[in-house]
Amino acid sequence: MSLNELHSQYELLPFAYELPTWFTQLRDEAAEKWEALELPKIERAKFHRWPLFDNVIADEEALMNPLTYGAAAALEMEVEEGAKIVHAGNSTIMESLPMDLKEQGIILMDLFEALVEYPELVEQYFGTVIPHQSDKVIAYNTAHLNGGLFIYVPKNIEIKLPIETILMADARYQQAFNKRVLIVVDENSSVDYLERVQAEGEATFSTTIIVEAIVKERARLKYMAIDTLPQNTHAYIKRYARTERDAHIDWAIGEMNDSNVILDLDTYLDGNGSESQVAIVGISSNKQVQAIDSKVVNRGHHTIGNIFQHGVILDRSTLTFNGIGLIENGAKHADAQQESRVLMLSDKARGDANPILLIEEFEVTAGHAASIGQVDEQQLHYLMSRGLTKETAEYLVIRGFLGPVILSMPSQKVRDELMEVIDHKLMSIKADDLND
């Protein structure tokens, strides 16, 4: 796509004519260079032939016919208290920020709107966790960005209720879903953030989602996400964070997609005494391919990074867990621990659990555990001896296998919602057995 063609599509998007010069220059530079850049490298994941880079970023008919499902979801969210935002298709269709949070200076808005209203604040943080042209995915996303969210929590504020968001792809039309989420939690502040990534429609589309989270000194962020993308997309999701001194970030993510997905999760513990806890569950089914690459980089003294991920594989699907703990030179008394376990429900499925520890410093603590296996026949026999069918017994074993990770997640609301999604996905076990 030429720059003129890109500009003509951008003119259809909200706030396009008001975007700051620094952003449009960055976008045009990425547009000229992204195709020549290398794809990011994810161990044991082959995705170089995936159709990740659609050219259509703004379907004119989609803009004239807003996504009604997104509006319905927004209305449902309005019933509950707290801050909420829904980005459906190429537009943010609902923002709800309680007055007391507005008065404290909290910002929750569409990213393009924030680029217009707070250009200097966005510029201060945009691209500070993930360099603008570090690989083909990030450069393409920058060049073809068609929306996103900006969240800023000023100093010394504790938000009691979670900020809830929906990123809803409009798959009624064939258009890329390229989103950027920028979260800044300033010094000594605290917030829980819950993100749902979904889609409505049956058209084929590509997905790239880039998240940058900056957690400043003594701040805390709980980042929770439930991804349920459908079969008609291929997705690359980067979620990266960096922490300052004594900051905490906890990740709690459910990869419950039906699509082929790469989740690329990096945490940079830059500040002394900062910590990160990563909890991920994933289920792959049918012929789906999912690769989850979780990396924690210890840079500061006395930093702690733990990775805890469990996954289940059904049918002919593939699920790869890469757990990477990097303790850099100078990160004295750092601690890096990880556990990756995969449960296989089919002889035709493929699973990988790859623990990787890279230690560049003395006086540190590090450890890992990894396993891949099938359902325990003794457990099945015990349950079936109590009158349960085989498919129901397998269903309960899977729930038990995923349970420890789910229980480690930092929100009862997320645990309950994730269990509902898991139950829905695992119903295929019973359905397949009944059909047989």
C-alpha positions in Angstrom: 0.0 0.0 0.0 1.3 3.4 -0.9 1.4 6.3 1.5 -1.3 8.1 -0.4 -3.6 5.0 -0.1 -2.8 4.7 3.6 -3.6 8.4 4.1 -6.9 8.1 2.3 -7.9 5.2 4.6 -6.8 7.2 7.7 -9.0 10.1 6.6 -12.0 7.9 7.4 -11.1 7.3 11.0 -12.2 9.5 13.9 -9.8 12.3 14.9 -7.7 11.6 11.7 -7.4 15.3 10.7 -6.2 16.4 14.2 -3.5 13.8 14.9 -0.2 15.4 16.0 2.7 15.7 13.6 5.0 13.5 15.7 2.6 10.6 15.4 1.9 11.0 11.7 5.6 11.1 11.0 6.1 8.0 13.1 3.3 6.3 11.2 4.6 7.2 7.8 8.2 6.1 8.7 6.8 2.7 9.8 4.7 2.4 6.6 7.8 2.8 4.5 9.9 0.3 6.5 7.7 -2.4 8.0 7.8 -4.9 5.0 11.6 -5.1 5.1 11.8 -5.9 8.8 12.1 -9.4 10.3 9.3 -11.1 12.1 9.8 -11.5 15.8 11.2 -14.9 16.8 9.1 -17.2 19.0 10.7 -20.5 19.8 9.1 -23.5 18.3 6.3 -21.5 16.7 6.0 -21.3 12.9 3.8 -18.3 11.9 5.7 -16.8 9.0 3.0 -17.7 6.6 0.1 -16.4 8.7 -2.0 -13.7 7.0 -1.3 -11.1 9.7 -0.9 -8.0 7.6 -4.2 -6.9 6.0 -4.1 -3.6 4.0 -7.7 -2.5 4.7 -7.8 -0.7 8.0 -11.1 1.2 7.7 -14.0 -0.2 5.8 -16.2 2.8 4.9 -19.5 0.8 5.2 -18.4 -0.5 8.6 -18.0 3.1 9.8 -21.4 4.0 8.5 -23.0 1.0 10.2 -21.6 0.8 13.8 -21.3 -2.6 15.4 -24.6 -3.1 17.4 -23.2 -6.0 19.4 -20.6 -3.6 20.8 -23.4 -1.2 21.8 -25.2 -4.1 23.6 -22.1 -5.1 25.5 -21.6 -1.4 26.5 -25.1 -1.2 27.8 -24.5 -4.3 29.9 -21.3 -2.9 31.3 -23.1 0.4 32.3 -25.1 -1.5 34.9 -22.0 -2.1 37.0 -20.1 0.5 38.9 -16.5 1.6 38.0 -14.7 2.8 34.9 -15.5 1.2 31.6 -14.6 1.7 27.9 -15.7 -0.2 24.8 -13.8 0.0 21.5 -15.7 -1.7 18.7 -14.5 -1.8 15.1 -12.6 1.4 14.5 -14.4 3.6 17.1 -14.7 3.9 20.8 -18.5 3.7 21.3 -18.7 4.0 25.1 -16.6 5.7 27.8 -17.8 5.7 31.4 -15.5 7.3 34.0 -17.0 8.2 37.4 -16.8 11.9 38.4 -14.6 11.3 41.4 -12.0 9.6 39.2 -12.2 12.4 36.6 -11.6 15.0 39.4 -8.4 13.1 40.4 -7.0 13.5 36.9 -7.5 9.9 35.7 -7.6 9.6 31.9 -9.6 6.8 30.2 -10.2 7.4 26.5 -9.8 6.4 22.9 -6.1 6.5 21.9 -6.7 8.8 18.9 -8.7 11.2 21.0 -5.9 11.2 23.6 -3.4 11.9 20.8 -5.4 15.1 20.1 -6.2 16.2 23.7 -3.0 15.1 25.4 -0.3 14.8 22.6 2.7 15.6 24.9 1.6 13.1 27.6 1.1 10.3 25.0 4.3 11.1 23.3 6.2 10.8 26.6 5.3 7.1 26.9 4.4 5.9 23.4 7.0 3.4 22.3 9.1 3.5 25.5 8.5 -0.2 26.3 8.5 -1.6 22.7 10.8 0.3 20.2 8.8 1.6 17.2 10.5 -0.5 14.6 11.8 -3.4 16.6 10.2 -6.0 14.3 7.7 -6.3 11.4 4.7 -6.8 13.7 5.2 -3.6 15.7 6.1 -1.5 12.7 3.1 -2.8 10.7 0.8 -2.1 13.7 2.2 1.5 14.0 1.7 2.1 10.2 -1.8 0.6 10.1 -3.1 1.5 13.5 -6.8 1.9 13.5 -7.6 2.6 17.2 -6.8 1.8 20.7 -7.0 3.0 24.3 -5.1 5.3 26.6 -5.2 5.0 30.4 -3.3 7.3 32.8 -3.4 7.1 36.6 -1.7 10.1 38.3 0.4 9.9 41.4 -0.9 8.7 44.8 -4.2 7.3 43.7 -5.7 3.9 44.5 -8.6 2.9 42.3 -10.9 0.5 44.2 -12.9 -1.0 41.3 -11.3 -2.4 38.1 -11.2 -0.5 34.9 -13.0 -2.8 32.4 -12.5 -2.7 28.7 -13.7 -4.5 25.6 -11.8 -4.6 22.3 -14.3 -5.8 19.8 -13.3 -6.6 16.2 -16.0 -5.9 13.7 -15.8 -9.0 11.5 -18.9 -8.2 9.5 -16.4 -6.6 7.1 -13.0 -7.6 6.0 -10.7 -5.1 7.7 -7.7 -5.4 9.9 -8.0 -5.1 13.7 -4.8 -3.2 14.7 -5.0 -1.8 18.2 -2.7 -0.2 20.7 -3.3 0.0 24.4 -1.1 2.4 26.4 -1.3 2.2 30.2 0.6 4.5 32.6 0.4 4.0 36.4 2.2 6.9 38.0 4.1 6.8 41.3 2.5 5.2 44.4 -0.7 4.5 42.5 -2.7 1.3 42.1 -5.2 0.0 39.6 -6.8 -3.3 38.3 -7.4 -3.5 34.6 -9.6 -6.1 32.9 -9.5 -6.4 29.1 -11.7 -8.6 26.9 -10.7 -9.2 23.3 -13.6 -10.4 21.2 -15.0 -10.3 17.7 -18.4 -10.3 16.0 -19.0 -11.4 12.5 -17.8 -14.0 10.0 -15.5 -12.1 7.6 -11.8 -13.1 7.6 -9.5 -10.4 9.1 -6.1 -10.1 10.7 -5.3 -9.0 14.2 -2.3 -7.2 15.8 -2.7 -5.9 19.3 0.1 -4.0 21.1 0.0 -3.2 24.8 2.6 -1.0 26.6 2.3 -0.7 30.3 4.5 1.6 32.4 4.4 1.0 36.2 6.3 3.7 37.9 7.9 3.8 41.4 6.0 2.0 44.1 3.0 1.6 41.8 0.9 -1.5 41.2 -0.9 -2.8 38.1 -3.0 -5.9 37.9 -3.5 -6.6 34.2 -6.1 -9.2 33.5 -7.3 -10.3 30.0 -9.6 -12.9 28.5 -9.0 -13.4 24.8 -11.8 -15.2 22.8 -11.0 -14.5 19.2 -12.9 -16.6 16.6 -11.5 -18.9 13.9 -11.7 -16.3 11.1 -8.6 -14.4 12.2 -4.9 -14.9 12.8 -3.6 -12.8 15.7 -0.3 -11.6 17.1 -0.7 -10.0 20.6 2.2 -8.3 22.2 1.8 -7.3 25.9 4.9 -5.6 27.3 5.5 -3.8 30.6 8.4 -2.1 32.4 8.6 -1.4 36.1 10.4 1.2 38.2 11.7 0.9 41.8 9.5 -1.2 44.1 6.7 -1.4 41.5 4.5 -4.5 41.0 2.7 -5.9 37.9 0.6 -9.0 38.0 -0.5 -10.6 34.7 -3.6 -12.9 34.7 -4.5 -14.0 31.1 -6.8 -16.6 29.7 -6.1 -17.6 26.1 -9.5 -19.1 25.1 -9.3 -18.3 21.4 -10.6 -20.4 18.5 -8.1 -18.7 16.2 -4.4 -19.1 15.6 -2.7 -16.8 18.1 0.8 -15.7 19.2 0.8 -14.2 22.7 4.1 -12.4 23.2 4.4 -11.3 26.8 7.5 -9.5 28.1 8.1 -7.9 31.5 11.1 -5.7 32.2 11.9 -5.4 35.9 14.0 -2.3 35.6 13.7 -0.9 39.1 15.3 -2.3 42.2 12.8 -4.3 44.3 10.2 -4.6 41.6 8.1 -7.7 41.0 6.0 -9.5 38.5 3.7 -12.5 38.8 2.5 -14.1 35.5 -0.5 -16.5 35.5 -1.7 -17.9 32.1 -4.2 -20.6 31.2 -4.8 -21.7 27.6 -6.9 -24.2 25.7 -6.3 -25.2 22.1 -8.8 -27.2 20.1 -9.7 -28.4 16.6 -6.7 -27.6 14.3 -5.8 -24.4 16.2 -2.2 -23.2 16.8 -1.4 -21.2 19.9 2.0 -20.1 21.1 2.5 -18.3 24.4 5.9 -16.8 24.9 6.3 -15.4 28.5 9.5 -13.6 29.3 10.6 -11.8 32.5 13.8 -9.8 32.4 15.3 -9.1 35.9 17.4 -5.9 35.6 17.2 -4.3 39.1 18.5 -5.6 42.4 16.2 -7.8 44.4 13.7 -8.2 41.6 11.3 -11.1 41.5 9.7 -12.6 38.4 7.5 -15.7 38.5 5.8 -17.4 35.5 3.0 -19.9 36.1 1.2 -21.3 33.0 -1.0 -24.4 32.4 -2.6 -25.4 29.1 -4.9 -28.1 27.6 -4.8 -29.5 24.1 -7.7 -31.1 22.3 -8.2 -32.7 18.9 -5.4 -31.9 16.3 -4.4 -28.6 17.9 -1.0 -27.2 19.0 -0.1 -25.4 22.1 3.4 -24.1 22.9 4.5 -22.6 26.2 7.8 -20.8 26.2 8.9 -19.6 29.7 11.9 -17.3 29.6 13.7 -16.0 32.7 16.6 -13.6 32.0 18.6 -12.3 34.9 20.9 -9.7 33.4 24.4 -8.8 34.6 24.0 -6.5 37.6 20.7 -7.8 38.8 22.0 -9.0 42.2 19.8 -11.1 44.4 17.2 -11.5 41.7 14.7 -14.4 41.7 13.3 -16.0 38.6 10.9 -19.0 38.8 8.7 -20.6 36.3 6.3 -23.5 35.7 4.8 -24.6 32.4 2.6 -27.7 32.2 0.6 -29.0 29.2 -2.2 -31.7 29.4 -3.0 -33.5 26.1 -6.4 -35.0 25.5 -5.6 -36.4 22.0 -2.8 -38.5 20.5 -3.0 -36.2 17.5 -2.4 -33.0 19.4 1.0 -31.4 19.8 2.3 -29.7 22.9 5.6 -28.0 23.9 6.7 -26.7 27.3 10.0 -25.0 27.0 11.7 -23.6 30.1 14.6 -21.2 29.4 16.8 -19.7 32.1 19.5 -17.2 31.1 21.6 -16.2 34.0 24.2 -13.5 33.7 24.8 -12.7 37.4 26.0 -14.4 40.6 24.1 -14.3 43.9 20.7 -15.0 42.3 17.9 -17.6 42.7 16.3 -19.3 39.7 14.3 -22.5 38.9 11.9 -24.0 36.5 9.5 -26.9 36.0 7.9 -28.2 32.8 5.8 -31.2 31.8 3.7 -32.6 29.0 1.4 -35.5 29.6 -2.0 -37.1 29.0 -4.9 -37.5 31.4 -4.1 -39.6 34.4 -5.8 -43.0 33.8 -6.0 -43.6 37.6 -7.9 -40.4 38.1 -10.3 -41.2 35.3 -10.8 -44.7 36.6 -11.6 -43.4 40.1 -14.1 -40.9 38.8 -15.8 -43.4 36.5 -16.0 -45.9 39.3 -18.2 -43.3 41.1 -20.7 -43.4 38.2 -19.4 -40.6 35.9 -19.1 -41.0 32.2 -15.6 -40.9 30.6 -16.3 -37.5 29.0 -17.5 -36.0 32.3 -14.5 -37.5 34.1 -12.1 -35.9 31.6 -13.9 -32.6 31.9 -13.4 -32.6 35.7 -9.8 -33.6 35.4 -9.1 -30.7 33.1 -10.8 -28.2 35.4 -8.7 -29.6 38.2 -5.5 -29.3 36.1 -6.2 -25.6 35.3 -7.5 -24.8 38.8 -4.2 -23.9 40.5 -3.4 -21.2 37.9 -6.9 -19.8 38.0 -6.8 -19.7 41.8 -3.6 -17.7 41.6 -5.2 -15.0 39.6 -5.8 -11.8 41.6 -9.5 -11.2 41.1 -12.6 -13.3 41.9 -14.5 -11.6 39.1 -11.9 -12.7 36.6 -11.7 -16.2 38.0 -15.5 -16.6 37.7 -15.6 -15.2 34.2 -12.7 -17.3 33.1 -14.3 -20.5 34.4 -17.4 -19.7 32.4 -15.4 -19.3 29.2 -13.4 -22.5 30.0 -16.6 -24.4 30.6 -18.0 -23.2 27.3 -14.9 -24.3 25.4 -14.7 -27.7 27.2 -18.3 -28.5 26.3 -16.9 -29.7 23.0 -15.5 -32.7 24.8 -18.9 -33.9 25.8 -20.4 -32.9 22.4 -17.8 -34.9 20.5 -18.3 -38.0 22.7 -22.1 -37.8 22.3 -21.7 -37.5 18.5 -19.5 -40.6 18.5 
